[in-house]
Amino acid sequence: MKLLGNHLPRRDIAIVMASLAGVTALAWIYLFVLAGDMNMSGGAMKMPDGSTMKMPMQIPVWTLGYFLMMFLMWSVMMVGMMLPSVTPTVLIYASVARKAAKGGTPIAPTGAFVSGYIAIWVLFSLAAAAAQFGLDRAALLSPMMVSSSPLLGAGLLAAAGIYQFLPLKRSCLENCRSPVEFMAKNWIKGFAGAFRMGVSHGIYCLGCCWVLMLLLFVGGVMNLFWVAIITIFVLLEKVLPLGDAGGRVMGVVMIAAGGVFILFGGSG
């Protein structure tokens, strides 16, 4: 199927972009509210003499309800972090769908493709919540979901840095950077086909970014500034022409940061 040269009208581009931006904005609003609630749980308590006393964060009790809340948090966070970087691929799919519809060949709506993509990150969120549970049980996380172990922090940073140089990373990244080629090679008809294409693209993106997502345990899962930094890095790595070189430079930086964790945090 020829995909090159297919262009969406500005109105359609605006609709797709507004839809993705709206979902992304809702995800970030949820995260801001949740982060505020978590900070309040360790906020100040008014004393009888009028003074205030800082209350420590409580260590969470892992009930089924708390696990589901963490799973929801990770799922929303992944939507907020990953939808911006998949926008070019979604626009390509929407362009093909529009051209096919004009030719009398109906194609599954763009939402089917996006749903498949999100499904992969929801599955990752389940694994991330399980990893958080395991780290909590091992007393390796603070109540704010930050690594309390210099060795863990250093290991995650070093792993993320090394992963930047691996062939698997480059292969997955190439598929994420070439939406036209991806569509040409992986096109499947029908609603289920669109969903499967979204799943396939999501797997490539997961292959690019899963180790980076684990760095949330280093800077803080609810540290939204840190979340934003990783989000921007993922976006720039996929869309900038110098993404490869920048990725390798950041790999070196992350490996070096892991060494700093060991040197200056080893006594913690």
C-alpha positions in Angstrom: 0.0 0.0 0.0 1.4 3.4 -1.0 1.5 5.7 2.0 3.9 8.4 0.8 2.2 11.6 -0.4 -1.0 11.0 1.7 -1.8 14.3 3.5 -4.5 15.1 5.9 -6.4 18.4 5.5 -5.6 20.9 8.2 -9.0 20.4 9.8 -8.4 16.6 10.2 -4.9 17.2 11.5 -6.4 19.7 14.1 -9.0 17.1 15.2 -6.4 14.3 15.7 -4.0 16.6 17.4 -6.6 18.1 19.7 -7.9 14.6 20.6 -4.4 13.4 21.5 -3.6 16.6 23.3 -6.8 16.5 25.2 -6.3 12.9 26.5 -2.7 13.8 27.3 -3.8 16.9 29.2 -6.3 14.9 31.2 -3.7 12.4 32.1 -1.3 15.1 33.4 -4.1 16.8 35.3 -4.8 13.5 37.1 -1.1 13.1 37.9 -1.0 16.7 39.3 -4.0 16.0 41.5 -2.7 12.7 42.7 0.8 14.1 43.4 -0.9 16.9 45.4 -2.9 14.4 47.4 0.2 12.4 48.2 2.1 15.4 49.3 -0.8 16.4 51.6 -0.7 13.0 53.3 2.7 14.0 54.5 1.9 17.6 55.1 1.8 19.8 58.2 -0.5 19.3 61.2 -1.9 22.2 63.2 -0.9 22.1 66.8 -3.0 23.4 69.8 -0.5 26.3 70.4 -1.0 27.4 66.8 2.3 26.1 65.5 2.6 23.4 62.7 4.4 20.1 62.8 5.6 18.3 59.7 4.1 14.9 59.5 6.1 12.0 57.9 4.7 10.2 54.9 3.1 6.9 55.9 4.4 3.7 54.5 1.6 2.3 52.3 -0.1 -0.9 53.1 -0.4 -3.1 50.0 -4.0 -4.1 49.8 -5.7 -5.1 46.6 -7.3 -1.7 46.4 -3.9 0.0 46.8 -2.4 -2.2 44.1 -5.3 -1.3 41.7 -4.7 2.4 42.5 -1.0 2.1 41.7 -1.9 0.2 38.5 -4.3 3.0 37.5 -1.6 5.6 38.3 1.0 3.9 36.2 -1.5 3.5 33.3 -2.5 7.1 33.3 1.1 8.2 33.6 2.1 6.0 30.6 -0.7 7.6 28.5 0.5 11.1 29.4 4.1 10.2 28.7 3.8 8.2 25.5 0.9 9.7 23.5 2.9 12.8 22.4 5.6 10.6 20.8 3.2 8.4 18.9 1.4 11.4 17.3 3.2 11.2 13.9 2.2 7.6 13.5 -1.4 8.3 14.4 -1.5 11.1 11.8 -0.2 8.7 9.2 -2.8 6.1 10.0 -5.5 8.8 10.0 -4.3 9.9 6.5 -4.5 6.4 5.1 -7.9 5.9 6.7 -9.2 9.1 5.1 -7.9 8.3 1.7 -9.3 4.8 1.8 -12.7 6.1 2.9 -12.8 8.5 -0.1 -12.0 5.6 -2.3 -15.0 3.6 -1.0 -12.9 1.3 1.2 -13.8 1.8 4.8 -11.0 1.4 7.3 -11.2 1.1 11.1 -11.2 4.4 12.9 -8.0 5.9 14.2 -9.1 5.2 17.8 -8.7 1.4 17.1 -5.1 1.9 16.3 -4.5 4.2 19.3 -6.3 1.7 21.6 -4.0 -1.1 20.6 -1.0 1.2 21.3 -2.3 2.1 24.7 -3.1 -1.5 25.6 0.7 -2.3 25.5 1.5 0.5 27.9 -1.4 -0.6 30.2 0.2 -4.1 30.3 3.5 -2.5 31.1 1.8 -0.5 33.9 0.7 -3.8 35.4 4.3 -5.0 35.5 5.5 -1.7 36.8 2.9 -1.8 39.7 4.1 -5.3 40.5 7.7 -4.2 40.4 6.8 -1.3 42.8 5.2 -3.8 45.1 8.3 -6.0 45.1 10.6 -3.0 45.7 8.4 -1.8 48.5 8.3 -5.2 50.2 12.2 -5.3 49.9 12.3 -1.9 51.6 14.0 -0.3 48.6 11.5 2.5 48.1 10.6 5.5 50.1 6.9 6.4 50.7 7.2 8.8 47.8 8.3 5.9 45.5 11.9 7.0 45.2 14.7 4.5 45.5 16.1 4.4 49.0 19.1 2.2 47.8 22.1 3.8 46.1 22.9 0.5 44.6 19.4 0.2 43.1 19.5 3.8 41.7 23.0 3.3 40.3 22.0 0.0 38.7 18.9 1.4 37.0 20.9 4.4 35.7 23.7 2.2 34.4 21.2 -0.2 32.8 19.4 2.6 31.1 22.7 4.0 29.8 23.9 0.7 28.5 20.6 -0.1 26.8 21.0 3.1 24.7 23.9 1.3 22.9 22.2 -2.1 22.3 21.1 -3.2 18.8 17.6 -4.0 20.2 17.2 -0.4 21.2 18.2 0.9 17.8 16.0 -1.6 16.0 12.9 -0.6 18.0 13.7 3.0 17.7 14.0 2.8 13.9 10.4 1.4 13.8 9.1 4.1 16.0 10.8 6.8 13.9 9.5 5.5 10.5 5.7 5.5 10.7 5.3 5.4 6.9 7.6 2.3 6.6 5.9 0.7 9.7 2.4 1.1 8.1 3.6 -0.3 4.8 5.1 -3.4 6.3 2.5 -4.1 9.0 -0.8 -3.1 7.4 -3.8 -5.3 8.4 -7.3 -4.7 7.4 -10.3 -4.3 9.7 -10.9 -3.1 13.2 -9.0 -6.0 14.8 -6.2 -5.4 12.3 -6.0 -1.7 13.3 -5.9 -2.7 16.9 -3.1 -5.3 16.2 -1.1 -2.7 14.3 -1.4 -0.4 17.4 -0.2 -3.3 19.6 2.7 -4.0 17.2 3.7 -0.3 17.2 3.3 -0.2 21.0 5.7 -3.2 21.4 8.3 -1.3 19.4 7.9 1.7 21.6 8.1 -0.4 24.7 11.3 -1.9 23.4 12.7 1.7 23.1 11.6 3.0 26.4 10.9 0.4 29.1 14.3 0.9 30.8 13.9 4.6 30.7 10.5 4.2 32.5 12.3 2.4 35.3 14.2 5.6 36.0 11.0 6.9 37.5 12.1 4.9 40.6 15.3 6.9 40.7 13.9 10.4 40.5 10.6 9.6 42.0 7.4 8.2 40.5 5.4 11.1 41.7 8.1 13.7 40.9 6.3 15.3 38.0 9.4 17.4 37.0 11.3 14.1 36.6 8.4 12.6 34.7 8.3 15.5 32.3 12.1 15.2 31.7 11.8 11.6 30.7 8.7 12.4 28.5 10.6 15.1 26.7 13.6 12.9 26.2 11.5 10.1 24.7 9.8 12.5 22.4 13.0 14.2 21.2 14.8 10.9 20.7 12.0 9.8 18.3 11.6 12.9 16.3 14.9 14.7 16.1 17.3 13.8 13.2 20.2 13.7 15.8 18.3 11.4 18.1 20.8 8.6 17.7 23.8 10.7 18.7 21.8 12.4 21.4 20.7 9.0 22.7 24.3 7.8 22.9 25.4 10.9 24.7 22.6 10.5 27.2 23.7 6.9 27.6 27.1 8.0 28.7 25.6 10.6 31.0 23.3 8.0 32.6 26.2 5.5 33.1 28.3 8.3 34.7 25.3 9.3 36.9 25.2 5.7 38.1 28.8 6.0 39.1 28.0 9.2 41.0 25.3 7.4 42.9 27.8 4.8 44.0 30.4 7.3 45.0 28.3 9.8 46.9 25.3 7.7 47.9 27.0 4.5 49.0 26.9 5.5 52.6 23.1 6.1 52.5 
